[in-house]
């Protein structure tokens, strides 16, 4: 039913960040890596951590003190136009809220496309997200996760990545000899870049991922509203009408594509809020995350109380 409201055994690396644990996404050198001189950089802008030049992807693991009854999990993809990662307010902070609802959370620090540091830069973020899903499901018993309840959330360009994972799960870019499912159980897409068409795309995200002169095939492949099938997972979308970075029509066309295939979806479009507000749209009292939890429960994707607990 559609609703729309307008208004692998890996060594543990200990790092002095907010995540409980951080593990490398690959046991050795990441696929398609080239020798390069780029060094990862972290700055803070208005107390928001911004990470640049990511060439060594990792997975931040946040496990709740008490798991919800369905043992759900979510992979988190921060945004940043495929140029940076806003990985505190669209990553770590989000993971902690999921934990408060008893949901395991995993923050993906995916590689940022860079011609000097990798080949096939256009598939590298998608490859990293698929590898993260593979890792979560491979370690499901260890992390007390139900493999049928592993979803994905993405913000802005991270929303494009989450949507790409949701429509291209049959295009396996990982080493997956056991053929573990790479399909997310659900997706939460927050002010997402969806389309790479000229009229809708965030051009910076498109240029960074597939270049300034992309082929029509690449534009079509990463225009996720054109890739929806009957197998695409259910989605919950959040956007603001006055978003002047990523047009609200990105969410609308994806919602309509899901509707065409009778896929459960819910979309919340705020009048105001702009872009990049993370967990809190300052123009409304609605808590979109709590609303998303309601939706996940209504879809029987998670169970439990919608009141968060302290971890």
C-alpha positions in Angstrom: 0.0 0.0 0.0 1.4 3.4 -1.0 1.3 6.4 1.3 2.5 10.0 0.6 2.5 12.8 3.2 3.1 16.3 2.1 4.0 19.0 4.9 35.0 -13.2 6.6 37.4 -13.6 9.7 38.8 -10.1 9.8 41.1 -8.5 12.4 39.5 -5.8 14.4 41.1 -2.4 14.2 40.8 -0.2 17.2 40.5 3.5 16.3 39.8 6.5 18.4 36.4 7.3 16.8 32.9 7.0 18.0 32.3 3.6 16.4 32.4 0.6 18.7 34.6 -1.3 16.2 36.0 -0.6 12.7 37.0 -3.4 10.4 38.5 -3.2 6.9 36.1 -4.0 4.2 38.6 -6.2 2.4 41.2 -8.6 3.8 43.8 -7.2 1.5 44.1 -4.4 -1.1 40.7 -3.3 -2.3 39.7 -4.4 -5.8 40.7 -2.0 -8.6 43.1 -0.1 -6.4 46.1 1.7 -8.0 49.2 3.0 -6.3 48.5 6.7 -5.5 49.6 9.5 -3.2 46.2 10.4 -1.9 46.0 10.5 1.9 42.7 10.4 3.7 41.8 13.7 5.2 39.4 14.6 8.1 38.1 18.1 8.9 35.3 19.5 11.0 32.7 21.9 9.7 30.2 23.2 12.3 31.0 20.1 14.4 30.3 17.8 11.4 33.1 15.4 10.5 34.0 15.5 6.8 36.2 12.7 5.4 37.9 13.1 2.0 40.2 11.0 -0.3 38.9 7.7 1.0 40.8 4.8 -0.7 40.7 2.2 2.1 37.1 1.4 2.8 36.0 0.3 6.3 32.9 -0.7 8.1 32.0 0.8 11.5 30.1 -1.7 13.7 27.4 -0.5 16.1 25.7 -3.4 18.0 22.7 -2.5 20.3 22.9 -3.4 24.0 19.5 -5.2 23.5 18.5 -6.4 20.0 14.9 -6.0 18.8 13.0 -9.3 18.4 13.5 -9.4 14.6 17.3 -8.9 15.0 17.3 -6.2 12.3 20.3 -4.4 10.9 20.9 -1.5 8.6 23.9 -0.4 6.5 24.4 3.4 6.5 25.8 5.3 3.5 26.7 8.9 4.3 26.4 11.5 1.6 28.8 14.0 0.1 28.4 14.1 -3.7 30.8 11.2 -4.2 33.5 13.7 -3.3 33.5 13.7 0.6 31.7 11.7 3.3 29.6 13.6 5.9 30.2 10.6 8.1 29.3 11.9 11.5 25.8 13.4 11.2 24.9 11.1 8.3 26.8 8.1 9.7 27.8 7.7 13.4 24.9 9.7 14.8 22.4 7.8 12.7 23.9 4.4 13.9 23.4 5.4 17.5 19.8 6.2 17.0 19.2 2.8 15.3 20.9 1.2 18.3 18.5 3.0 20.6 15.7 1.1 18.8 17.5 -2.2 19.2 18.7 -2.3 15.6 22.3 -3.2 14.6 23.9 -0.5 12.5 27.0 -0.4 10.2 28.5 2.8 8.9 30.1 2.3 5.5 33.2 4.4 4.7 33.1 3.7 1.0 35.8 4.6 -1.5 35.4 8.0 -3.2 35.8 7.8 -7.0 39.3 8.9 -8.0 40.9 8.2 -11.4 44.4 8.3 -10.0 43.8 5.8 -7.2 41.5 3.2 -8.9 40.3 1.7 -12.1 36.6 1.4 -12.8 35.8 4.2 -10.4 32.2 4.1 -11.4 31.5 0.7 -9.8 33.8 1.1 -6.7 31.2 2.6 -4.3 28.6 0.1 -5.4 31.2 -2.7 -5.0 32.0 -1.5 -1.5 28.3 -1.4 -0.5 27.8 -4.9 -1.8 30.8 -6.1 0.1 29.5 -4.5 3.3 26.1 -6.3 2.9 28.0 -9.5 2.2 30.1 -9.1 5.3 27.0 -8.3 7.5 25.2 -11.4 6.3 28.3 -13.6 6.6 28.8 -12.5 10.2 25.1 -12.6 11.0 25.3 -15.3 13.7 28.2 -13.5 15.4 26.4 -10.2 15.4 23.0 -11.6 16.3 21.4 -10.5 13.0 18.6 -12.0 11.0 19.9 -12.2 7.4 16.3 -11.5 6.1 16.2 -8.2 8.0 19.2 -6.3 6.6 18.3 -3.0 5.1 20.2 0.1 3.8 19.9 3.8 4.4 21.6 6.6 2.4 21.7 10.3 2.5 22.1 12.5 -0.7 24.8 10.8 -2.8 24.7 8.0 -0.2 21.0 7.8 -1.1 22.0 7.3 -4.7 24.4 4.5 -3.6 21.7 2.9 -1.4 19.2 3.1 -4.3 21.9 1.6 -6.7 22.4 -1.3 -4.3 18.6 -1.7 -4.2 18.2 -2.0 -8.0 21.5 -3.6 -9.0 21.8 -6.5 -6.5 21.9 -9.0 -9.3 25.1 -7.4 -10.7 27.5 -8.9 -8.2 30.8 -7.0 -8.0 32.0 -8.9 -5.0 33.8 -12.2 -4.5 30.7 -14.2 -3.4 31.2 -17.9 -4.1 28.4 -18.8 -1.8 26.0 -16.5 -3.7 24.8 -14.8 -0.5 22.0 -12.4 -1.3 23.1 -8.8 -1.9 19.5 -7.5 -2.0 18.7 -5.2 0.9 15.5 -6.1 2.8 14.5 -2.4 2.7 15.9 1.0 1.9 15.5 4.4 3.6 16.4 7.1 1.2 16.9 10.6 2.7 17.1 13.6 0.3 18.6 11.1 -2.2 20.2 11.6 -5.6 18.2 9.1 -7.6 18.5 10.0 -11.2 21.5 10.8 -13.4 19.4 12.3 -16.2 20.3 15.8 -17.2 17.0 17.3 -15.9 17.1 15.7 -12.4 20.6 14.8 -11.4 22.9 16.5 -9.0 25.6 17.1 -11.5 28.5 17.0 -9.1 27.6 13.5 -8.0 27.2 12.4 -11.6 30.5 13.9 -12.7 32.4 12.5 -9.7 31.0 8.9 -10.3 30.9 8.5 -14.0 32.8 11.5 -15.4 31.9 14.7 -17.2 31.3 13.0 -20.5 29.4 9.8 -19.6 27.9 7.4 -22.1 24.2 7.2 -22.4 24.5 3.6 -21.1 26.2 4.8 -17.9 23.6 7.5 -17.3 20.8 5.0 -17.8 22.5 2.4 -15.5 22.8 4.9 -12.6 19.4 6.5 -13.2 17.9 4.3 -10.5 14.3 5.2 -11.2 14.8 3.5 -14.6 16.1 0.3 -13.0 13.3 -0.5 -10.7 11.8 -4.0 -11.1 9.3 -6.2 -9.2 12.2 -7.4 -7.0 13.3 -3.9 -5.8 13.0 -3.7 -2.0 10.4 -1.5 -0.2 11.5 2.1 0.4 10.9 5.0 2.7 11.8 8.4 1.3 12.3 11.8 2.9 12.9 15.1 1.0 12.2 18.8 1.3 10.5 20.7 -1.4 12.9 23.6 -1.1 16.0 21.4 -1.5 18.2 23.5 -3.8 21.0 20.9 -4.1 19.1 17.7 -5.0 15.7 18.3 -6.6 12.8 16.8 -4.7 11.7 15.2 -8.0 14.4 12.6 -7.5 12.4 11.1 -4.7 9.1 11.5 -6.5 10.2 9.6 -9.6 11.6 6.7 -7.6 8.4 6.6 -5.5 6.4 6.5 -8.8 8.6 3.7 -10.2 8.0 1.6 -7.1 4.3 2.3 -7.3 4.2 1.1 -10.9 5.5 -2.3 -9.6 3.2 -2.3 -6.5 6.3 -2.2 -4.2 5.5 -0.9 -0.7 6.7 2.6 -0.4 6.1 5.7 1.8 7.3 9.2 1.0 7.5 12.3 3.3 7.9 15.6 1.5 8.5 18.6 3.8 7.7 22.1 2.6 11.0 23.3 4.0 14.3 21.9 5.3 16.7 22.4 2.4 19.4 19.8 2.0 21.7 17.9 4.3 19.7 18.2 7.6 20.6 14.7 8.7 18.4 13.3 11.5 16.7 16.6 12.3 14.8 18.9 9.9 14.8 22.1 11.9 11.6 23.4 10.2 9.3 20.7 11.6 8.6 18.9 14.9 8.2 15.6 13.2 11.0 13.1 13.9 11.3 11.4 10.5 13.4 8.6 12.0 10.7 7.6 14.4 8.2 7.7 11.5 10.6 5.5 9.6 10.6 3.0 12.5 6.8 3.1 12.5 6.9 2.2 8.8 9.4 -0.6 9.3 7.2 -2.1 11.9 4.1 -1.7 9.7 5.9 -3.6 7.0 6.9 -6.3 9.5 10.5 -5.6 8.7 11.3 -5.0 12.4 9.4 -5.6 15.6 9.5 -4.0 19.0 8.6 -0.7 20.7 8.9 2.5 18.8 10.1 4.3 21.9 13.9 4.4 21.8 15.9 3.2 24.8 19.2 4.3 26.1 22.2 2.2 25.2 
